[in-house]
Amino acid sequence: MRQYLELLKKVQVLGTYRKPAREGMPASKNLFGEMIEIDLRDGFPLLTTKKMAWNAIRVELLWFLRGIPNLRYLWRYNVHIWDQDAYRFYKRNCETYMRTPLSYESWLERLWAMRNGSFWERNQDFDKMTYMGAVYPAQWRGTFIFGGSSHTDQILYMIENIRNNPTSRYHIVDAWNPVDINLNKNTPILALPPCHMSHQILVDVENNEFDMLMYQRSADIFLGVPFNIASYALLCEFYSMMTGYKPRYLKMVFGSVDLYETHFEQARIQLNRDPKPLPRLKLLPNENGVMDRVIEFNMKAKEYYDNPTHSKLDEVINVLQPSDFELVGYDPYPAIKGKLDTGLGI
């Protein structure tokens, strides 16, 4: 992960001072237009110079893939990195429709009160109060339609196109929907615009491998980028499982790269640590019967390509568990705490 550490150092030394982008955000050192390239064959790129939240990384990705944009799945695995964004969307909806919103603390208390075994698992009030609109799960899986804006299941089409037309240049998933961004100015459509906006895959058929290029418009270099690196590496493993091609390079292009002043000291500590060997990723899908569904999906790939349906992909994704993705040999330095600044005073 020296590529990441070199970029962190570059922002620390060469970054220009940038005032807060919105209310509640700190100032930062900033660079614009940077890129890193990671060879996924060297090991799984989970940062070793600080302990990473592996549970949150794998749970969040499965949440994206499931396509249901509320907090239920995240809370089931005690992941709370989206709580503040969900609250802001709830609050904005209340204000738009002339309702008095709960405070953030009261909102959390109300949600925890609903968390009562199997009842909480199917509580529609919980889903409504934590609904976030057209964020990543909806954009990726096509589970949200508003007005004239129709969203397709981009993950399904990515898989089917790789399998049936591997040399295509159309293997793209794009979460930045201009219609939604524009509508969101006046009507709550999504909790926040996507930061990691798109990814593209190019298949090397001869070597049975593929490379992924990801673009991120705004990058929190201390907290967010290490998380995104691991998340997209894990997404590559998912695509590999579904298509049979092996991941090779993960190339990440960043627009605005920010080292927030609230992380200056944390970055200094991290840059004084030497990276350790990368862990390996071990997939354990057979325990839940995932591979049986993958085999069935792949056997009928041409049929699904001609008439794609959500349900066939859901049969695979819905039985995947976070524990199916296991790390071997992960020996990081201790965690370095850093404040997550989501803005708007929360």
C-alpha positions in Angstrom: 0.0 0.0 0.0 2.9 2.3 -0.6 1.0 3.9 -3.4 -1.6 5.2 -0.9 1.0 6.3 1.6 2.9 8.2 -1.1 -0.2 10.1 -2.1 -1.0 10.9 1.6 2.5 12.3 1.9 2.2 14.3 -1.3 -1.0 15.9 -0.1 0.6 16.6 3.3 3.6 18.3 1.8 2.3 19.9 -1.4 -1.4 20.3 -0.7 -2.8 23.9 -0.9 -5.0 25.3 1.8 -8.7 25.0 1.0 -11.5 26.5 3.0 -14.4 24.3 4.2 -16.6 23.2 1.2 -19.8 23.4 3.3 -21.2 24.0 6.8 -19.7 21.8 9.5 -16.7 20.7 7.4 -13.1 21.6 8.4 -10.5 23.2 6.1 -8.0 21.0 4.4 -4.8 20.6 2.4 -5.9 19.8 -1.1 -4.7 18.4 -4.4 -6.7 17.9 -7.6 -6.4 15.1 -10.1 -4.4 12.3 -8.6 -4.2 8.6 -9.4 -2.9 5.4 -7.8 -2.5 1.9 -9.3 -2.7 -1.2 -7.2 -1.7 -4.7 -8.3 -4.3 -6.9 -6.7 -2.2 -10.0 -7.3 0.2 -8.8 -4.6 -2.4 -9.4 -1.8 -5.6 -7.8 -0.6 -5.0 -4.0 -0.3 -6.2 -3.4 3.2 -4.1 -0.8 4.9 -1.6 -2.2 7.5 -0.3 1.1 8.9 -3.5 1.4 10.9 -6.2 -1.2 11.8 -9.1 -0.9 9.3 -12.8 -1.5 10.0 -13.0 -4.7 8.0 -16.5 -5.5 9.1 -17.8 -2.2 8.0 -16.1 -2.5 4.6 -17.6 -5.8 3.7 -21.0 -5.0 5.2 -21.3 -1.7 3.3 -20.4 -3.3 0.0 -23.0 -6.1 0.4 -25.5 -3.3 1.3 -24.7 -1.5 -2.0 -25.2 -4.8 -3.9 -28.5 -5.6 -2.2 -30.0 -2.4 -3.5 -32.1 -1.4 -0.5 -31.2 2.2 0.6 -32.2 2.2 4.3 -30.2 1.4 7.4 -31.6 -2.0 8.2 -28.9 -4.2 6.7 -26.1 -2.0 8.1 -27.6 -2.0 11.6 -28.0 -5.7 11.6 -24.2 -5.9 11.5 -23.6 -3.0 13.9 -22.4 -0.6 11.1 -23.3 3.0 11.7 -21.2 4.9 9.2 -24.3 6.1 7.3 -26.4 7.1 10.3 -25.7 10.9 10.0 -26.5 10.9 6.3 -29.8 9.0 6.9 -30.7 11.5 9.6 -30.1 14.5 7.4 -32.3 13.0 4.7 -35.0 12.3 7.2 -34.7 15.9 8.6 -34.8 17.4 5.1 -37.9 15.4 4.2 -39.7 16.6 7.4 -38.9 20.2 6.7 -39.9 19.9 3.0 -43.3 18.5 4.0 -43.9 20.8 7.0 -43.3 18.2 9.7 -41.3 18.8 12.9 -38.3 16.5 12.8 -36.9 14.7 15.9 -33.4 15.8 17.1 -30.6 13.5 16.0 -30.4 12.0 19.5 -34.2 11.4 19.7 -34.2 10.0 16.2 -31.6 7.4 17.2 -33.5 6.6 20.4 -36.7 6.0 18.4 -34.9 3.7 16.0 -33.2 1.7 18.8 -36.6 1.3 20.4 -37.8 -0.4 17.2 -34.9 -2.8 17.2 -36.7 -5.7 18.8 -35.7 -9.1 17.4 -37.6 -10.3 14.4 -40.1 -7.4 14.6 -37.4 -4.9 13.9 -36.3 -6.9 10.9 -39.6 -6.1 9.2 -40.5 -2.8 10.7 -41.7 -0.4 8.0 -41.4 2.6 10.2 -37.7 1.9 10.7 -37.3 1.6 6.9 -39.1 4.9 6.3 -37.2 6.8 8.9 -33.8 5.6 7.6 -34.6 5.7 3.9 -31.9 7.6 1.9 -33.3 7.7 -1.7 -31.1 7.3 -4.7 -27.8 6.6 -3.0 -25.4 3.9 -4.1 -27.7 0.8 -3.5 -30.4 2.4 -5.6 -28.1 3.7 -8.4 -26.2 0.4 -8.7 -29.1 -2.0 -8.6 -31.9 0.2 -10.1 -34.3 0.0 -7.1 -35.4 3.7 -7.2 -37.5 5.5 -9.8 -38.5 9.2 -9.5 -40.4 11.2 -12.0 -38.8 10.8 -15.4 -35.6 9.4 -14.0 -35.4 5.6 -14.5 -32.6 3.6 -13.0 -31.4 0.3 -14.4 -29.7 -2.7 -12.6 -26.2 -1.7 -13.5 -24.5 -4.5 -11.6 -26.6 -7.1 -13.4 -25.8 -5.6 -16.8 -22.1 -5.3 -15.9 -21.9 -9.1 -15.1 -24.0 -10.1 -18.1 -22.0 -8.0 -20.5 -18.6 -9.2 -19.2 -19.8 -12.8 -19.6 -21.4 -12.4 -23.0 -19.3 -9.6 -24.6 -16.0 -9.5 -22.7 -14.1 -7.3 -25.2 -16.7 -4.5 -24.9 -15.7 -1.0 -23.7 -19.2 -0.6 -22.2 -18.5 -2.3 -18.8 -19.4 0.7 -16.7 -21.4 1.4 -13.6 -22.1 5.1 -13.0 -23.7 6.4 -9.8 -23.8 10.1 -10.8 -27.2 10.7 -12.2 -27.5 14.3 -13.3 -31.3 14.3 -13.2 -31.2 13.2 -9.5 -28.6 15.7 -8.6 -30.6 18.5 -10.2 -33.9 17.4 -8.6 -32.3 17.2 -5.2 -31.9 20.9 -5.1 -35.6 21.4 -4.3 -37.0 18.0 -3.4 -35.2 15.4 -1.3 -34.2 12.7 -3.8 -31.0 11.4 -2.2 -29.2 11.8 1.1 -26.0 12.9 -0.6 -24.4 12.9 -4.1 -22.0 10.0 -4.6 -18.3 10.5 -4.0 -17.0 7.4 -5.8 -19.0 8.0 -8.9 -18.2 5.4 -11.4 -16.1 2.3 -12.2 -15.2 0.6 -15.5 -13.8 -2.8 -16.3 -11.6 -3.8 -19.2 -11.2 -7.6 -19.7 -8.0 -9.2 -21.0 -9.6 -12.3 -22.5 -6.3 -13.9 -23.5 -5.0 -13.9 -19.9 -8.4 -14.4 -18.3 -8.0 -11.2 -16.2 -9.5 -7.8 -15.9 -8.6 -4.3 -14.7 -10.9 -1.9 -12.9 -10.7 1.9 -13.2 -12.6 3.8 -10.5 -13.3 7.6 -10.4 -13.9 9.4 -7.1 -14.9 13.1 -7.3 -14.1 13.9 -3.6 -11.6 11.9 -1.5 -11.0 12.1 2.2 -7.4 10.8 2.0 -7.1 9.8 5.7 -10.4 8.1 6.4 -12.2 7.5 3.2 -9.6 6.5 0.6 -8.2 3.4 2.5 -11.8 2.3 3.0 -12.6 2.8 -0.7 -9.5 0.9 -1.8 -10.5 -2.1 0.1 -14.2 -1.8 -0.9 -13.4 -1.7 -4.6 -10.9 -4.5 -4.3 -13.6 -6.6 -2.7 -16.0 -5.6 -5.5 -13.4 -6.9 -8.0 -13.5 -10.2 -6.1 -17.3 -10.3 -6.4 -17.1 -9.6 -10.2 -14.5 -12.3 -10.5 -16.8 -14.8 -8.7 -19.7 -13.9 -11.0 -17.7 -13.9 -14.3 -14.7 -16.2 -13.9 -12.1 -13.5 -14.8 -9.4 -12.8 -12.3 -8.8 -9.2 -11.0 -5.4 -7.7 -11.9 -5.1 -3.9 -11.5 -7.2 -1.5 -9.5 -6.7 2.0 -10.8 -8.2 4.8 -8.8 -8.5 8.4 -10.2 -9.4 11.1 -7.6 -10.7 14.6 -8.3 -10.5 16.6 -5.1 -8.1 15.0 -2.6 -8.4 16.4 0.9 -6.4 15.9 4.0 -8.6 17.6 6.6 -7.0 19.7 9.3 -8.7 17.5 11.9 -6.5 14.6 10.6 -3.1 16.3 10.3 -1.7 14.7 13.4 -3.2 11.3 12.6 -1.6 11.4 9.1 1.8 12.3 10.7 1.6 9.2 12.9 0.6 6.9 10.1 3.4 8.1 7.8 5.9 7.2 10.5 4.9 3.6 10.3 6.4 1.1 7.8 3.8 -1.0 5.9 3.5 -4.7 6.8 2.8 -7.5 4.3 -0.6 -7.5 2.9 -3.2 -10.1 3.9 -4.9 -12.5 1.6 -8.6 -12.7 1.0 -10.2 -16.1 1.5 -13.7 -16.7 0.1 -16.0 -19.0 2.0 -19.2 -18.9 -0.1 -20.0 -22.6 -0.2 -21.1 -22.7 3.5 -24.2 -20.7 2.5 -24.8 -22.4 -0.9 -23.7 -19.3 -2.7 -21.5 -21.2 -5.3 -24.5 -23.4 -6.2 -26.4 -20.3 -7.1 -23.4 -18.8 -8.9 -23.0 -22.0 -11.0 -26.7 -21.9 -11.9 -26.5 -18.2 -12.8 -23.5 -18.8 -15.0 -25.0 -21.9 -16.7 -27.9 -19.7 -17.8 -25.9 -16.6 -18.6 -27.1 -16.3 -22.2 -30.7 -16.7 -21.1 -30.4 -13.9 -18.5 -28.5 -11.7 -21.0 -31.4 -11.8 -23.4 -34.0 -11.3 -20.6 -32.2 -10.0 -17.4 -34.0 -10.0 -14.1 -33.2 -8.6 -10.7 -34.3 -11.9 -9.0 -31.6 -14.1 -10.5 -28.8 -11.9 -9.3 -30.6 -11.4 -5.9 -30.5 -15.2 -5.4 -26.8 -15.0 -5.3 -26.3 -11.7 -3.4 -29.0 -12.3 -0.7 -27.2 -15.5 0.5 -23.8 -13.8 0.7 -22.8 -13.1 4.3 -20.0 -10.7 5.4 -18.3 -13.7 7.0 -17.9 -15.3 3.6 -15.1 -12.8 3.0 -12.3 -13.7 5.4 -8.8 -12.1 5.8 -5.8 -14.3 6.3 -2.6 -12.9 7.7 -3.8 -9.4 8.6 -1.5 -7.9 11.2 -1.9 -4.1 11.2 -0.6 -1.4 13.5 -3.2 -0.2 16.1 -6.1 1.9 14.8 -5.7 5.7 14.6 -8.9 7.4 15.5 -10.1 10.3 13.3 -13.3 12.2 13.2 -15.8 11.6 10.4 -16.9 15.0 9.2 -20.1 14.7 7.3 -21.0 18.4 7.4 -24.1 20.4 8.1 -23.5 20.6 11.8 -24.2 17.0 12.8 
